[in-house]
Amino acid sequence: MMGDAPKVRPDPDATLAARDGAHLWHPYTQMLTRPAPIPIVRGEGVYLYTEDGRRLVDGTSSWWVNIHGHSHPVLNAALAAQAQQLEHVIFANCTHEPGVELAERLLEVLPSGLSRVFYSDNGSTAVEVALKMASQFWSNQGRERRTFITLHHAYHGDTVGAMSASEASLFTRPFTAMMFDVARAHPPYCYRCPVGLERSTCRVECLGDRGRPAGVPDGQWQQTLAIQLERHAGDVAAVLVEPMLQGAGGMIVWPADFLAGVRRLCDEHGVLMIADEVLTGFGRTGRMFACEHATVTPDIICLSKAVTGGYMPLGVTVATERIYEAFLSGDRSRTFFHGHSFTGNPLACALGIASLGLLRDSNAIAKVRQIERWLASGLAPLASHSSVGDIRVLGGVGIVELVSDKATRAAGGYLDDVGPRLTQAFLDRSLLIRPLGNVVYAMPPYVITEDETAWMTAQMRDAIVQVVGT
Ligand SMILES: Cc1ncc(COP(=O)(O)O)c(C=O)c1O
């Protein structure tokens, strides 16, 4: 009822955090017990500046989106110029220069074979679009297929389809009643190998197409990708994966052979492969796209986050001509009925073009490979730490998996209170990093220097020793 809520009377003398506390509700945040939010007033390069004059290193690229650093002059200029020209227009029956040019530029750098660009708003919608495209691809041909195969430890976003595709977890549990079923297969989580092998000697048996290694229980084996494809033969619309790096589900780094195997099995079984490169796209893994690690072209790729250099929300789903053609028909019911008010927003597209230019001009992919070396050497001393189970580095991402027992590899998971304790310890050292429970990682903007990376990894080592002991 109107009038029940207290009237808002902003206190001009209150801090940003106090005003925030009065009215806001933050994502992935338990509002009852959270510490006060960090009030950020400015960003520049890898640094964020707080209302009370502190300077923090943005150790996770502001939720994995920022690549060129904050407030980059080239991106600022591109945004300002586009705002003078056209800020937004409906994209159903209109088009515009930034929308077209971004598609052209993306197709120049994407794995060859991808040819049709569909815009949406963010990573979750890029995935929703891919799922709906794959489903309708089959139904438009009179071949209804109901099953999606996705991987354990997957995270694809927070809309209902993306949640359904993600691992059933703490994140999705309250919404189970809203979600649809998917079939799940093992990823190559080598530190916790699903078929009990060692990476140094295995032949990626976890794909399930090479014969069952001795001692693997039936229940485990049944969840390999090859077996799931056989079990659901004829009904699989697509296999959806985060290639090379499964992000929010635990920062799991893959051997490239697994990715090649996913493509091979999809081809053998005649099903579509969807690559969710929302996190991995635009250089993060040391290649422009993670699919390049195994030289595969998915049937559909999902992009977001760094596509605009981390400035504005934009989702991009790119399909092959084969997918696109299944929607061409004199029968208008075969249209792809999906769209958002802000589809193809010109400001976001202009930033996408400028960001691709910067990636090229700054030789960013080579820079990420340098960062990979710096992260690896900075984190290596932690290997002998009694609570460090695994250290993984891929491109611009350095990961430390903490365990409570090194022998059994037991760990506390996302709710492990080591996460918030480490967040605070990092903050005390002017480093903004938000661990995924017991999985601690750094993923800085690509403009970070060697000295800054050495400083950051030293803070990580220090904080880990302070919080979990030696
Ligand atoms: C691989 C992957 N897919 C999808 C998403 C969802 O993107 P968004 O948060 O923009 O909806 C994320 C977000 O972290 C992601 O890492």
The ligand as an SDF file (V2000), in Angstrom:
LIG
                    3D

 16 16  0  0  0  0  0  0  0  0999 V2000
   30.6510  -18.2560  -18.0350 C   0  0  0  0  0  0  0  0  0  0  0  0
   29.5800  -17.2880  -17.6410 C   0  0  0  0  0  0  0  0  0  0  0  0
   28.4140  -17.2890  -18.2940 N   0  0  0  0  0  0  0  0  0  0  0  0
   27.4370  -16.4310  -17.9970 C   0  0  0  0  0  0  0  0  0  0  0  0
   27.5840  -15.5030  -16.9930 C   0  0  0  0  0  0  0  0  0  0  0  0
   26.4780  -14.5470  -16.6550 C   0  0  0  0  0  0  0  0  0  0  0  0
   26.8080  -13.2670  -17.0540 O   0  0  0  0  0  0  0  0  0  0  0  0
   26.0470  -12.0100  -16.4230 P   0  0  0  0  0  0  0  0  0  0  0  0
   26.4750  -11.9210  -15.0040 O   0  0  0  0  0  0  0  0  0  0  0  0
   26.4970  -10.8580  -17.2560 O   0  0  0  0  0  0  0  0  0  0  0  0
   24.5860  -12.2660  -16.5750 O   0  0  0  0  0  0  0  0  0  0  0  0
   28.7850  -15.4620  -16.2760 C   0  0  0  0  0  0  0  0  0  0  0  0
   28.9710  -14.5070  -15.1840 C   0  0  0  0  0  0  0  0  0  0  0  0
   29.8600  -14.5570  -14.3910 O   0  0  0  0  0  0  0  0  0  0  0  0
   29.8080  -16.3720  -16.6080 C   0  0  0  0  0  0  0  0  0  0  0  0
   30.9720  -16.3950  -15.9470 O   0  0  0  0  0  0  0  0  0  0  0  0
  1  2  1  0
  2  3  1  0
  2 15  2  0
  3  4  2  0
  4  5  1  0
  5  6  1  0
  5 12  2  0
  6  7  1  0
  7  8  1  0
  8  9  2  0
  8 10  1  0
  8 11  1  0
 12 13  1  0
 12 15  1  0
 13 14  2  0
 15 16  1  0
M  END
$$$$
